[in-house]
Amino acid sequence: MRHVMLPKDIAKHVPKTHLMSETEWRNLGVQQSQGWVHYMIHQPEPHILLFRRPLPSQKS
């Protein structure tokens, strides 16, 4: 999991009605590797984006 804190002036552009697609959060200036998913909005701190991505599968 990863938490990204946005500056207040950028955070006002975060949608309140839905989780963002990768295109949406990249358009806000968030830079991270592919595969991260915006999975939750924490209402007390909407300027903090919560991301997760699946663990890589391990082959035996």
PDB file of N, CA, C and O in Angstrom:
ATOM      1  N   MET A   1       0.837  -1.178   0.000  1.00  0.00           N
ATOM      2  CA  MET A   1       0.000   0.000   0.000  1.00  0.00           C
ATOM      3  C   MET A   1       0.881   1.240   0.000  1.00  0.00           C
ATOM      4  O   MET A   1       2.037   1.212   0.422  1.00  0.00           O
ATOM      5  N   ARG A   2       0.306   2.306  -0.478  1.00  0.00           N
ATOM      6  CA  ARG A   2       1.034   3.570  -0.561  1.00  0.00           C
ATOM      7  C   ARG A   2       0.055   4.704  -0.309  1.00  0.00           C
ATOM      8  O   ARG A   2      -1.071   4.695  -0.806  1.00  0.00           O
ATOM      9  N   HIS A   3       0.499   5.670   0.464  1.00  0.00           N
ATOM     10  CA  HIS A   3      -0.299   6.869   0.730  1.00  0.00           C
ATOM     11  C   HIS A   3       0.438   8.053   0.117  1.00  0.00           C
ATOM     12  O   HIS A   3       1.634   8.233   0.344  1.00  0.00           O
ATOM     13  N   VAL A   4      -0.276   8.851  -0.656  1.00  0.00           N
ATOM     14  CA  VAL A   4       0.308  10.015  -1.320  1.00  0.00           C
ATOM     15  C   VAL A   4      -0.399  11.254  -0.797  1.00  0.00           C
ATOM     16  O   VAL A   4      -1.617  11.388  -0.923  1.00  0.00           O
ATOM     17  N   MET A   5       0.378  12.161  -0.206  1.00  0.00           N
ATOM     18  CA  MET A   5      -0.185  13.411   0.318  1.00  0.00           C
ATOM     19  C   MET A   5      -0.090  14.486  -0.761  1.00  0.00           C
ATOM     20  O   MET A   5       0.991  14.781  -1.271  1.00  0.00           O
ATOM     21  N   LEU A   6      -1.229  15.059  -1.094  1.00  0.00           N
ATOM     22  CA  LEU A   6      -1.275  16.120  -2.097  1.00  0.00           C
ATOM     23  C   LEU A   6      -1.271  17.482  -1.420  1.00  0.00           C
ATOM     24  O   LEU A   6      -1.833  17.637  -0.336  1.00  0.00           O
ATOM     25  N   PRO A   7      -0.639  18.474  -2.051  1.00  0.00           N
ATOM     26  CA  PRO A   7      -0.770  19.843  -1.548  1.00  0.00           C
ATOM     27  C   PRO A   7      -2.236  20.267  -1.619  1.00  0.00           C
ATOM     28  O   PRO A   7      -2.983  19.803  -2.480  1.00  0.00           O
ATOM     29  N   LYS A   8      -2.635  21.140  -0.721  1.00  0.00           N
ATOM     30  CA  LYS A   8      -4.042  21.547  -0.626  1.00  0.00           C
ATOM     31  C   LYS A   8      -4.572  22.127  -1.939  1.00  0.00           C
ATOM     32  O   LYS A   8      -5.730  21.898  -2.287  1.00  0.00           O
ATOM     33  N   ASP A   9      -3.736  22.880  -2.677  1.00  0.00           N
ATOM     34  CA  ASP A   9      -4.217  23.480  -3.921  1.00  0.00           C
ATOM     35  C   ASP A   9      -4.493  22.433  -5.002  1.00  0.00           C
ATOM     36  O   ASP A   9      -5.343  22.654  -5.865  1.00  0.00           O
ATOM     37  N   ILE A  10      -3.799  21.313  -4.970  1.00  0.00           N
ATOM     38  CA  ILE A  10      -4.064  20.226  -5.921  1.00  0.00           C
ATOM     39  C   ILE A  10      -5.184  19.330  -5.406  1.00  0.00           C
ATOM     40  O   ILE A  10      -5.978  18.812  -6.191  1.00  0.00           O
ATOM     41  N   ALA A  11      -5.250  19.149  -4.102  1.00  0.00           N
ATOM     42  CA  ALA A  11      -6.257  18.265  -3.502  1.00  0.00           C
ATOM     43  C   ALA A  11      -7.681  18.721  -3.801  1.00  0.00           C
ATOM     44  O   ALA A  11      -8.600  17.902  -3.812  1.00  0.00           O
ATOM     45  N   LYS A  12      -7.871  19.992  -4.038  1.00  0.00           N
ATOM     46  CA  LYS A  12      -9.233  20.469  -4.328  1.00  0.00           C
ATOM     47  C   LYS A  12      -9.751  19.939  -5.667  1.00  0.00           C
ATOM     48  O   LYS A  12     -10.946  20.037  -5.948  1.00  0.00           O
ATOM     49  N   HIS A  13      -8.869  19.382  -6.489  1.00  0.00           N
ATOM     50  CA  HIS A  13      -9.271  18.816  -7.778  1.00  0.00           C
ATOM     51  C   HIS A  13      -9.570  17.319  -7.705  1.00  0.00           C
ATOM     52  O   HIS A  13      -9.950  16.717  -8.709  1.00  0.00           O
ATOM     53  N   VAL A  14      -9.404  16.719  -6.534  1.00  0.00           N
ATOM     54  CA  VAL A  14      -9.693  15.290  -6.370  1.00  0.00           C
ATOM     55  C   VAL A  14     -11.208  15.101  -6.362  1.00  0.00           C
ATOM     56  O   VAL A  14     -11.902  15.749  -5.580  1.00  0.00           O
ATOM     57  N   PRO A  15     -11.733  14.221  -7.223  1.00  0.00           N
ATOM     58  CA  PRO A  15     -13.184  14.007  -7.245  1.00  0.00           C
ATOM     59  C   PRO A  15     -13.680  13.410  -5.930  1.00  0.00           C
ATOM     60  O   PRO A  15     -13.019  12.565  -5.327  1.00  0.00           O
ATOM     61  N   LYS A  16     -14.836  13.857  -5.505  1.00  0.00           N
ATOM     62  CA  LYS A  16     -15.420  13.365  -4.257  1.00  0.00           C
ATOM     63  C   LYS A  16     -16.424  12.244  -4.495  1.00  0.00           C
ATOM     64  O   LYS A  16     -16.870  11.595  -3.548  1.00  0.00           O
ATOM     65  N   THR A  17     -16.782  12.015  -5.758  1.00  0.00           N
ATOM     66  CA  THR A  17     -17.848  11.059  -6.073  1.00  0.00           C
ATOM     67  C   THR A  17     -17.359   9.687  -6.510  1.00  0.00           C
ATOM     68  O   THR A  17     -18.143   8.739  -6.557  1.00  0.00           O
ATOM     69  N   HIS A  18     -16.075   9.565  -6.831  1.00  0.00           N
ATOM     70  CA  HIS A  18     -15.572   8.274  -7.312  1.00  0.00           C
ATOM     71  C   HIS A  18     -14.069   8.154  -7.074  1.00  0.00           C
ATOM     72  O   HIS A  18     -13.378   9.146  -6.844  1.00  0.00           O
ATOM     73  N   LEU A  19     -13.584   6.920  -7.135  1.00  0.00           N
ATOM     74  CA  LEU A  19     -12.149   6.673  -7.082  1.00  0.00           C
ATOM     75  C   LEU A  19     -11.560   7.013  -8.448  1.00  0.00           C
ATOM     76  O   LEU A  19     -12.212   6.842  -9.478  1.00  0.00           O
ATOM     77  N   MET A  20     -10.340   7.489  -8.441  1.00  0.00           N
ATOM     78  CA  MET A  20      -9.740   7.950  -9.688  1.00  0.00           C
ATOM     79  C   MET A  20      -9.101   6.817 -10.481  1.00  0.00           C
ATOM     80  O   MET A  20      -8.552   5.868  -9.921  1.00  0.00           O
ATOM     81  N   SER A  21      -9.190   6.945 -11.788  1.00  0.00           N
ATOM     82  CA  SER A  21      -8.474   6.048 -12.687  1.00  0.00           C
ATOM     83  C   SER A  21      -7.004   6.479 -12.706  1.00  0.00           C
ATOM     84  O   SER A  21      -6.651   7.550 -12.211  1.00  0.00           O
ATOM     85  N   GLU A  22      -6.168   5.638 -13.277  1.00  0.00           N
ATOM     86  CA  GLU A  22      -4.747   5.983 -13.373  1.00  0.00           C
ATOM     87  C   GLU A  22      -4.555   7.278 -14.161  1.00  0.00           C
ATOM     88  O   GLU A  22      -3.708   8.098 -13.808  1.00  0.00           O
ATOM     89  N   THR A  23      -5.324   7.462 -15.206  1.00  0.00           N
ATOM     90  CA  THR A  23      -5.223   8.689 -16.001  1.00  0.00           C
ATOM     91  C   THR A  23      -5.548   9.911 -15.155  1.00  0.00           C
ATOM     92  O   THR A  23      -4.861  10.929 -15.245  1.00  0.00           O
ATOM     93  N   GLU A  24      -6.586   9.819 -14.334  1.00  0.00           N
ATOM     94  CA  GLU A  24      -6.984  10.960 -13.503  1.00  0.00           C
ATOM     95  C   GLU A  24      -5.904  11.323 -12.497  1.00  0.00           C
ATOM     96  O   GLU A  24      -5.557  12.498 -12.375  1.00  0.00           O
ATOM     97  N   TRP A  25      -5.357  10.336 -11.763  1.00  0.00           N
ATOM     98  CA  TRP A  25      -4.360  10.714 -10.762  1.00  0.00           C
ATOM     99  C   TRP A  25      -3.050  11.140 -11.401  1.00  0.00           C
ATOM    100  O   TRP A  25      -2.330  11.962 -10.835  1.00  0.00           O
ATOM    101  N   ARG A  26      -2.727  10.599 -12.565  1.00  0.00           N
ATOM    102  CA  ARG A  26      -1.522  11.077 -13.264  1.00  0.00           C
ATOM    103  C   ARG A  26      -1.717  12.519 -13.736  1.00  0.00           C
ATOM    104  O   ARG A  26      -0.769  13.305 -13.726  1.00  0.00           O
ATOM    105  N   ASN A  27      -2.930  12.869 -14.147  1.00  0.00           N
ATOM    106  CA  ASN A  27      -3.207  14.249 -14.568  1.00  0.00           C
ATOM    107  C   ASN A  27      -3.088  15.237 -13.413  1.00  0.00           C
ATOM    108  O   ASN A  27      -2.875  16.428 -13.640  1.00  0.00           O
ATOM    109  N   LEU A  28      -3.224  14.759 -12.181  1.00  0.00           N
ATOM    110  CA  LEU A  28      -3.016  15.618 -11.007  1.00  0.00           C
ATOM    111  C   LEU A  28      -1.528  15.787 -10.687  1.00  0.00           C
ATOM    112  O   LEU A  28      -1.159  16.599  -9.838  1.00  0.00           O
ATOM    113  N   GLY A  29      -0.679  15.014 -11.371  1.00  0.00           N
ATOM    114  CA  GLY A  29       0.757  15.126 -11.150  1.00  0.00           C
ATOM    115  C   GLY A  29       1.356  14.017 -10.312  1.00  0.00           C
ATOM    116  O   GLY A  29       2.541  14.067  -9.984  1.00  0.00           O
ATOM    117  N   VAL A  30       0.562  13.013  -9.957  1.00  0.00           N
ATOM    118  CA  VAL A  30       1.089  11.887  -9.176  1.00  0.00           C
ATOM    119  C   VAL A  30       1.921  11.013 -10.109  1.00  0.00           C
ATOM    120  O   VAL A  30       1.453  10.606 -11.172  1.00  0.00           O
ATOM    121  N   GLN A  31       3.164  10.726  -9.701  1.00  0.00           N
ATOM    122  CA  GLN A  31       4.062   9.904 -10.505  1.00  0.00           C
ATOM    123  C   GLN A  31       4.464   8.681  -9.698  1.00  0.00           C
ATOM    124  O   GLN A  31       5.056   8.799  -8.625  1.00  0.00           O
ATOM    125  N   GLN A  32       4.141   7.518 -10.217  1.00  0.00           N
ATOM    126  CA  GLN A  32       4.539   6.249  -9.613  1.00  0.00           C
ATOM    127  C   GLN A  32       4.453   5.181 -10.692  1.00  0.00           C
ATOM    128  O   GLN A  32       3.876   5.410 -11.755  1.00  0.00           O
ATOM    129  N   SER A  33       5.021   4.025 -10.424  1.00  0.00           N
ATOM    130  CA  SER A  33       5.028   2.963 -11.418  1.00  0.00           C
ATOM    131  C   SER A  33       3.610   2.484 -11.721  1.00  0.00           C
ATOM    132  O   SER A  33       2.677   2.743 -10.961  1.00  0.00           O
ATOM    133  N   GLN A  34       3.468   1.791 -12.829  1.00  0.00           N
ATOM    134  CA  GLN A  34       2.158   1.294 -13.242  1.00  0.00           C
ATOM    135  C   GLN A  34       1.682   0.194 -12.304  1.00  0.00           C
ATOM    136  O   GLN A  34       2.481  -0.464 -11.638  1.00  0.00           O
ATOM    137  N   GLY A  35       0.372   0.007 -12.264  1.00  0.00           N
ATOM    138  CA  GLY A  35      -0.201  -1.069 -11.471  1.00  0.00           C
ATOM    139  C   GLY A  35      -0.822  -0.621 -10.165  1.00  0.00           C
ATOM    140  O   GLY A  35      -1.522  -1.403  -9.521  1.00  0.00           O
ATOM    141  N   TRP A  36      -0.585   0.622  -9.756  1.00  0.00           N
ATOM    142  CA  TRP A  36      -1.187   1.132  -8.523  1.00  0.00           C
ATOM    143  C   TRP A  36      -2.630   1.526  -8.790  1.00  0.00           C
ATOM    144  O   TRP A  36      -2.948   2.086  -9.839  1.00  0.00           O
ATOM    145  N   VAL A  37      -3.508   1.226  -7.823  1.00  0.00           N
ATOM    146  CA  VAL A  37      -4.940   1.498  -7.948  1.00  0.00           C
ATOM    147  C   VAL A  37      -5.383   2.365  -6.780  1.00  0.00           C
ATOM    148  O   VAL A  37      -5.107   2.048  -5.623  1.00  0.00           O
ATOM    149  N   HIS A  38      -6.068   3.452  -7.084  1.00  0.00           N
ATOM    150  CA  HIS A  38      -6.663   4.309  -6.049  1.00  0.00           C
ATOM    151  C   HIS A  38      -7.845   3.530  -5.492  1.00  0.00           C
ATOM    152  O   HIS A  38      -8.852   3.355  -6.178  1.00  0.00           O
ATOM    153  N   TYR A  39      -7.729   3.057  -4.240  1.00  0.00           N
ATOM    154  CA  TYR A  39      -8.711   2.103  -3.727  1.00  0.00           C
ATOM    155  C   TYR A  39      -9.627   2.632  -2.638  1.00  0.00           C
ATOM    156  O   TYR A  39     -10.601   1.961  -2.296  1.00  0.00           O
ATOM    157  N   MET A  40      -9.360   3.804  -2.078  1.00  0.00           N
ATOM    158  CA  MET A  40     -10.193   4.259  -0.971  1.00  0.00           C
ATOM    159  C   MET A  40     -10.076   5.762  -0.795  1.00  0.00           C
ATOM    160  O   MET A  40      -9.017   6.347  -1.024  1.00  0.00           O
ATOM    161  N   ILE A  41     -11.183   6.385  -0.384  1.00  0.00           N
ATOM    162  CA  ILE A  41     -11.191   7.801  -0.004  1.00  0.00           C
ATOM    163  C   ILE A  41     -11.378   7.852   1.504  1.00  0.00           C
ATOM    164  O   ILE A  41     -12.386   7.375   2.027  1.00  0.00           O
ATOM    165  N   HIS A  42     -10.413   8.429   2.197  1.00  0.00           N
ATOM    166  CA  HIS A  42     -10.496   8.579   3.655  1.00  0.00           C
ATOM    167  C   HIS A  42     -11.060   9.970   3.922  1.00  0.00           C
ATOM    168  O   HIS A  42     -10.336  10.963   3.849  1.00  0.00           O
ATOM    169  N   GLN A  43     -12.349  10.041   4.230  1.00  0.00           N
ATOM    170  CA  GLN A  43     -13.049  11.326   4.325  1.00  0.00           C
ATOM    171  C   GLN A  43     -12.393  12.357   5.250  1.00  0.00           C
ATOM    172  O   GLN A  43     -12.369  13.536   4.898  1.00  0.00           O
ATOM    173  N   PRO A  44     -11.860  11.972   6.415  1.00  0.00           N
ATOM    174  CA  PRO A  44     -11.244  13.011   7.253  1.00  0.00           C
ATOM    175  C   PRO A  44     -10.012  13.667   6.609  1.00  0.00           C
ATOM    176  O   PRO A  44      -9.653  14.792   6.956  1.00  0.00           O
ATOM    177  N   GLU A  45      -9.366  12.954   5.665  1.00  0.00           N
ATOM    178  CA  GLU A  45      -8.164  13.494   5.023  1.00  0.00           C
ATOM    179  C   GLU A  45      -8.223  13.242   3.511  1.00  0.00           C
ATOM    180  O   GLU A  45      -7.468  12.417   2.996  1.00  0.00           O
ATOM    181  N   PRO A  46      -9.104  13.938   2.803  1.00  0.00           N
ATOM    182  CA  PRO A  46      -9.254  13.676   1.365  1.00  0.00           C
ATOM    183  C   PRO A  46      -8.035  14.083   0.539  1.00  0.00           C
ATOM    184  O   PRO A  46      -7.946  13.728  -0.636  1.00  0.00           O
ATOM    185  N   HIS A  47      -7.093  14.823   1.133  1.00  0.00           N
ATOM    186  CA  HIS A  47      -5.872  15.206   0.411  1.00  0.00           C
ATOM    187  C   HIS A  47      -4.834  14.080   0.409  1.00  0.00           C
ATOM    188  O   HIS A  47      -3.779  14.214  -0.212  1.00  0.00           O
ATOM    189  N   ILE A  48      -5.124  12.974   1.097  1.00  0.00           N
ATOM    190  CA  ILE A  48      -4.232  11.812   1.101  1.00  0.00           C
ATOM    191  C   ILE A  48      -4.863  10.730   0.231  1.00  0.00           C
ATOM    192  O   ILE A  48      -5.941  10.221   0.536  1.00  0.00           O
ATOM    193  N   LEU A  49      -4.174  10.388  -0.857  1.00  0.00           N
ATOM    194  CA  LEU A  49      -4.666   9.353  -1.765  1.00  0.00           C
ATOM    195  C   LEU A  49      -4.140   8.002  -1.302  1.00  0.00           C
ATOM    196  O   LEU A  49      -2.958   7.869  -0.983  1.00  0.00           O
ATOM    197  N   LEU A  50      -5.007   7.006  -1.263  1.00  0.00           N
ATOM    198  CA  LEU A  50      -4.645   5.665  -0.811  1.00  0.00           C
ATOM    199  C   LEU A  50      -4.575   4.740  -2.019  1.00  0.00           C
ATOM    200  O   LEU A  50      -5.555   4.570  -2.745  1.00  0.00           O
ATOM    201  N   PHE A  51      -3.404   4.145  -2.226  1.00  0.00           N
ATOM    202  CA  PHE A  51      -3.165   3.265  -3.365  1.00  0.00           C
ATOM    203  C   PHE A  51      -2.773   1.879  -2.890  1.00  0.00           C
ATOM    204  O   PHE A  51      -2.219   1.708  -1.804  1.00  0.00           O
ATOM    205  N   ARG A  52      -3.071   0.893  -3.727  1.00  0.00           N
ATOM    206  CA  ARG A  52      -2.601  -0.474  -3.495  1.00  0.00           C
ATOM    207  C   ARG A  52      -2.347  -1.114  -4.849  1.00  0.00           C
ATOM    208  O   ARG A  52      -2.813  -0.634  -5.883  1.00  0.00           O
ATOM    209  N   ARG A  53      -1.605  -2.201  -4.819  1.00  0.00           N
ATOM    210  CA  ARG A  53      -1.421  -2.993  -6.031  1.00  0.00           C
ATOM    211  C   ARG A  53      -1.215  -4.442  -5.625  1.00  0.00           C
ATOM    212  O   ARG A  53      -0.741  -4.718  -4.523  1.00  0.00           O
ATOM    213  N   PRO A  54      -1.567  -5.366  -6.505  1.00  0.00           N
ATOM    214  CA  PRO A  54      -1.442  -6.782  -6.153  1.00  0.00           C
ATOM    215  C   PRO A  54       0.015  -7.180  -5.989  1.00  0.00           C
ATOM    216  O   PRO A  54       0.899  -6.657  -6.666  1.00  0.00           O
ATOM    217  N   LEU A  55       0.246  -8.110  -5.084  1.00  0.00           N
ATOM    218  CA  LEU A  55       1.586  -8.658  -4.929  1.00  0.00           C
ATOM    219  C   LEU A  55       1.916  -9.497  -6.153  1.00  0.00           C
ATOM    220  O   LEU A  55       1.037 -10.154  -6.711  1.00  0.00           O
ATOM    221  N   PRO A  56       3.180  -9.481  -6.577  1.00  0.00           N
ATOM    222  CA  PRO A  56       3.535 -10.309  -7.738  1.00  0.00           C
ATOM    223  C   PRO A  56       3.373 -11.789  -7.390  1.00  0.00           C
ATOM    224  O   PRO A  56       3.695 -12.217  -6.281  1.00  0.00           O
ATOM    225  N   SER A  57       2.877 -12.550  -8.341  1.00  0.00           N
ATOM    226  CA  SER A  57       2.725 -13.988  -8.089  1.00  0.00           C
ATOM    227  C   SER A  57       4.096 -14.647  -8.127  1.00  0.00           C
ATOM    228  O   SER A  57       4.947 -14.305  -8.948  1.00  0.00           O
ATOM    229  N   GLN A  58       4.288 -15.591  -7.228  1.00  0.00           N
ATOM    230  CA  GLN A  58       5.576 -16.290  -7.156  1.00  0.00           C
ATOM    231  C   GLN A  58       5.424 -17.672  -7.768  1.00  0.00           C
ATOM    232  O   GLN A  58       4.510 -18.421  -7.422  1.00  0.00           O
ATOM    233  N   LYS A  59       6.321 -17.998  -8.672  1.00  0.00           N
ATOM    234  CA  LYS A  59       6.293 -19.317  -9.312  1.00  0.00           C
ATOM    235  C   LYS A  59       7.226 -20.244  -8.543  1.00  0.00           C
ATOM    236  O   LYS A  59       8.313 -19.840  -8.131  1.00  0.00           O
ATOM    237  N   SER A  60       6.795 -21.489  -8.354  1.00  0.00           N
ATOM    238  CA  SER A  60       7.643 -22.427  -7.607  1.00  0.00           C
ATOM    239  C   SER A  60       8.526 -23.254  -8.497  1.00  0.00           C
ATOM    240  O   SER A  60       9.291 -24.085  -8.008  1.00  0.00           O
TER     241      SER A  60
END
